[in-house]
Amino acid sequence: MDTAVRTAIERQNPWWQEKKYPTGIPRLSQYPDISLYLPLPEILVLQGARRSGKSTLVYQIIDAIIKTNVPAKSILYLNLDEPILNANGTEPGFLMEIIEQYRVEHGGLRYLCLDEVQHSPHWAATVKILYDTAPDIKSVITGSNSLVVEHEMSLLLSGRYLAVRIYPLNFGEFLTFTGKKNLTTTEKTYLARKFLRYGGFPRVVLEENEQVKDAILRQYYETIYLKDIISPRLIRSTQDLISLLYICLSQVGSIISFQRLAGSLNISADTVKEYIGYAEDAYLLHTIRRFDFSAHQQQSHGKKIYCADTGLINSVSYAFSDNIGHILENLVCTTLLSRHSPVWYHKDRYECDFIVTNQGKPVQAIQVCSSVKDEATRKREIRGLIEAIAQYHLSKGIIITLEEEGREVVGDVLIEFIPLAEWLLTSND
């Protein structure tokens, strides 16, 4: 191991010298599966978009381990995005050489933490060897590209790992990070709008200057499409990809047509499908399907598209105030997904924004609308909700608004109008 590599590794592991390291604001309680999986022999995998807090969660895991009196030098952390490690990462034995030399020099290695593993083509083979030959070592890895990480896991690590999806901050965490407590209803509504506007990336939430927030979000967006979409692949036209992503961010909540998008960009529908898949692999976009009890029918209809974070939409694509209804719908979708809810949309004569299922059975119908004060809007939203409720034999439905609340009985169906802030704070239930 040369001096530059050794220096980089020592810098990445400050707990060896009892130095401070960035554990940030505690989030482990939001991910109980991490505490559940950590004592188990399986490899713990944290997946999610860049800058969503995976590395900080690894530091919090390390801090929790050290507090159980595990020797600090029993924990080896390697951020594979580090230039010196990245540059050597193509060598098949590079990672294993570091690990083996560390074991020789320091004895009992108990925890190996590999951050941003998509930067090393041999990470999975290395972790597999350790899992099979050194069962006393627990591996914790993070990745920001599901195509790279999941392909390698399914190929080499099948049956050897447990995965946890990491999302940007939810609204409850947002309030914690900003130090807000004992809020009035008016304050919650105001802060929910701020959360809608700038999203939940931890660094952005902690930044007070709004101009800087937007600059950071634009930089995140560019890093995701450059490092996690374009860099790992041979993209035929990077400008076509960038244009398509911009269109998708401008149409969140819409049912997309590959053919129409292809026509607007003068590329093939297969290319559109391929590029959107790349954005999903990088956790930039989410798509949901129309619910149907037939799997074949589910596949035959268009998908609705959403972005991983509302702050990215607002900073990259269009004015927040002009499209607040779509932004609101996007936030509800990502919140549902972060709660591990299988999420769909309903479309028959009318449309209902979200159908939540449990074991393949619809259990909740949700509409999203910034305001239902306009009578025509109110009727439209209720109409789609009632159709979904009747079709899936539910007894009630929810309409999430920015600040309006109330109840209405239509026939024998209860419709609840729930303000966004209240729904976000109770959506764990």
N, C-alpha and C positions, 0 to 999 in steps of 0.2 A: 504494500500500500504506500503510494508516494506521499510526500509531505502535504501537497495541496489537498488531496483527498482526505487525509487525516485531519487537517485543519478545518475543513468544511464539516466533517462529522462531529468534531468536538464543539464547533459553533452551534450545530443543530441540537446538541444534547446538553444544555446548560445545567440541568439538574445534577450532572456528574460532579460539578464544582459547587453545588448548592447555590447556584445563581438563579435569579428570577426568570420566569418564562411566561409567555402570554396566554394564561388560562382564560382570560376574558370573564364575561358574565356567565354564571352557571346555566347550562342548558341540558345537562344529562337527565334531569327529571322529565324533560319533554320526550325522551326516548328511552322508556323503561326496558325495551328489548336489548339495549346495549348492556345494561347491568345484568340482565338475564343471561345473555350469551357470553359475557366476558369470562366467567369461570369454566365454561365448557371447552373441550379440546378443539372444536371446530374453528376455522379461520373466521374472524369477524371482519366483515366487509361493510364499509360506509360509502354509500354512493350518493351523488347529487351534483348539482350545478357548481361551477366554480364560484368561490366567494360566498357560498351559502353557510360556511362555518364548520366544515369537516375537520380542517386542521386544528382549529381551536377545540373542537370536541375531543380530538386525539390528545391534545395537551391536558384537557380535563380528565380524560381516562388515565393518563400517566400520573397526574397529581393524585387522583383517587387511589391508584395502586401504591404510590410511595407512602401515602398516609396509612396504609395497612402494614407498614414496616418492611416492605420489600426493598432491598438495597437499590439505590438509584442506578448503580452501574449494572444492574440486571436488566435494564431497559435500554434498548437501542432503537433510536428513531432516525429514519432516513427519508428526507424529502427529495424524491427523485426528479423534481423540477429544478433542483439546484444545478447551475450550469456545469460544474465539474463532474457531478454524478451523471447528469444527462449526457455529457460528451462521451463518457466511458460506458454508458449503458448498453451500447450495441455489442459489447464483448460478452459472450455467453457466460463466462465464469466470474464476471466482475462483482456482481452482488454477493455471490456465495463466498468469494475470496474475502470481502469485507467482513461478512458474518463469521466465517471460520477464524479469521485472524483476531477478531474481537473476542471470540470464545476462548482462544488460546491465551490472550493477554489478560482477560478480565474474569475468566472462569464462568460461573453460572449465568448464562443468558436465559432469561425467563420470558421476556416480552420483546417481540420484534414489531416495530411500527413502520410500515412503508406508506408514505404519503404520495399521492398523485402517481399511481403505478403505471398509468398509461404511457409514461415517458420511458419506460424500460421494457423492451420486447421480451425479456427473459424473467420477468418478475414471477409469473405463475409457475414456471418450472422450478425456480428457486424455492418458493413457498411450499410447493408440493413435496420437494425433497425433504425440507425441514419437517413438514407435517408427518411424513412417512418414517423418517429416521430419528427425529428428535422430538418425541411427543411432549417433552417437558417445556418446550418453547411455544408460547401462544402468539400467533401472528394476528396483527390488526392492520388492515390496509384500507386506503381510500382511493377513489377514482372518480374522474369527472367525465368519462366517456363510456357509456354503457356498451357500445359496440365492441370496444377494445376489451373492457374489463369482463363483461358477461361472456363474450366469446371464449376468452382464455379460461374463465372459471368453468364453463360448461365442458370445455375440451380437456382440461387438466385437473380441475379441482372438484369435479362432480362428487357430491356426497360429503365434501370436506369443508364446506363453508356455510355460514349463516349471514344473511345480508340485511342491512338497515338502510332505508332511504332517508336522506337528510334534505330538509327543505329550508328555504329562508325563514326568518322569524314569523311566527303567527302573531295575531294581534295582542294576545296576552303577553307574549315575550316582548313585543314592541313597547308595551306600556312599562314593563320591567326595565328594559334597556334605557328608556327615557326618564325613568324615575317617577312615573305618574301613579299616584295612589288616591284612594277615597274620592273618586271623581263624581261629579254631577252628571246627569244625563246629557246636558248640553256640552260638557267637556268631552264626554265619551264620543259624542257625534262629531265634534270638531276634530278630535284625534283620529277617528276612523277615516275621515276625509284625508288627513295627512298621510295616513297609512296607505290609503288608496293611491295617493299621488306619487309617493316615493318608494313604496314597497317595503320589503322586509330583509334586504341584505344587511347584515349586522353593521358593517362599516358605514353604510349610507345612513342607517338609523341613528348612529352615534354622531354623525356630522351635523352641525347646526346650520351651516351656511347652505342655503338652497341652491345657489349657483354651483357650489362645489358638489353637492349631491348629484345634480344633473351631469356634471363632468365625470364623476366617478361611474355613474350608471352607463354613460356612453362608452367609457373605457372598458367596463365589464363586458358590454355587448360585443365590442370589437374583439376583445380577447377570446370570448367564447367562439365566435365564428372563425377567427384566425387560427387559434390553437387547437380547438376541439372539433371543428368541422372541416376546415380547409387543410390544415397541416397534415392530418393522418391519411389524407386521401388524394388521389389525382382528380381534382375537380376540373371538368371540361371548360367551364367558364365561371370564374369567381364572381364576375359582375352579375351574371344571371342568378347565381346563388344569393348574392347580397340583395338584389332587387326582389327576389322571391320572399326572402325573410322579411323585408320591409313591408311587402304587401300582406303577408300573414299577420304581422304585428298590427297592421292597420285594419284587419278584419277579424279580430278576436271575437269569439262568440258566434261566428258565421259557419254555416255548413259549406265546406269548401268543395269545389269541383276541380279535379286535376286537369280536366280538359279546358275549362275556362281559364285557369291560371296559366296553362301552357300557351293558350292562344294569346293572352295578353303579353307574354314574354317571348313569343315566337320560338318556343322550345317544345320538346315532346312531353306528353303527359307522364310517360315513364320517368323522365328526368325530374319533373316536378315531384312525383311520388318519392323518388330516390333522395332528393334534396331535403324534403320535409322529414323523411326518415333519419337523415343525418342530424337534423336539428333536434329531433326527439332523442337520438343517441347522446347528444351533448346536454340534454336536460333543458334546452332553451324553449322548446315547444312541447305542449301536451295535446293529444287528440283524443276525443271520446266518440264512441259509436252510438248509433240509434239502438235503443233497446228492442229486442225481439226474443221471444222464447226459442226461436230457431236460430242456431248459430250461422246457418247459411244466409238467412235474411239479414242478420247483423252485418255480415261482410259485404252485402250487396248495396248498401246505402252509404251516402257520403258521411264524412266525419266532421265534427265541429272542432275548431282549433283554438287553442289558448296558449298564453305565454307563461313562463315559469314565475314571473314577478311583474306586478303592475308598474313598478318604477321603470323597468326597461321599456315598456310600451310607451309610457308618457314622455320619456326622455329621448326616444328614438323616432317614434312614428307620428303622433299627432297631439293636438291640444287637449289637455285633460278635461277642461270644462265642456268641450264640444262633444265628448264621447263618454261621459261619466257612466251611462248605463252599461256600455260594453265593458268598461273597466271594472265596474261593480260585479258583473257576471263573471269576469275572469277571476276576480278575487274569491268569489264563492266556489268556483271550480277548483282552484288550487288548494283552498282550505279543505274541501271535501276529500281531495286526493291525499292530502297530508294526514288525514284521519284514517287512511287505509280503507276508505269506502270505495267499492266498485261503483263507478259513476257512468251514467249514460244520458242520452237525451231522448225525448219522446217526440215522434212526428207521425201524425195521421192526417186527419182533416186540419187539425191545429197543432201547435207546437208547445211543449213544456220543456223548460231549460234543462232540468236535471231530474233523473230518476236514480235513486240510491237503492242498491240491492244488497241482500244478505243471503248467502248461499244460493245465488241465482234467482232469488225471488224479490220483486220490487217491494220496498218497505217505506219509501218516502218519495213524494213528488214536490219539487221546488221550482217556483218561478222567481225571477230576479228582475226588478224594475226600480229605477231610481225614485220614481214617484207615481202614485196611483190617484193623484188628485183629479186628473183629467178623466172624465167619465168613460170616454171611448177607450182609453188606455186600460182603465180598470176592468172594463168588460172583456177586453182582449186577453188580458193576463188570466182572469178567472176562467174564461172559456177554455183556454189550453190546459189549465190546471185541472178543471173538472173532467175534461176528456181523459186525461191520464189517470186520474183517480178512479174513474168508472172502469177504464180498461184493465187496470191492475188490481181492482177490488180493494182499494184503500178507503179509509174512513175520513181522512182529512188531508189538507195540503197547506203549504207554506208559501207566502210571497215575501221575499226579503226586499226591503226598501232602504233608502238612505236614513230616514228618520220617522216615517209614519208607522203607527202601530194600531192594532185593533183586531176585531173578529167579525166574521160575517158567515151566516149559515145560508147555504144555497141548496135547497131541497133538504136532503139529510146529510149534507157534507159540510164540515167545518173548515173555513178558510181563515188562517191566521196571518196577519200582517206583522212582520217582525223587523224592527230597525236593525241595520247592519251591525252596529256596535254590540247590541245585545246578542245577536245571533253568533257573532264571532267569538264572544266570551263564553257562550254556552254550547258551542258546536262540538265540544268534546263529549257531550252527554249522548 
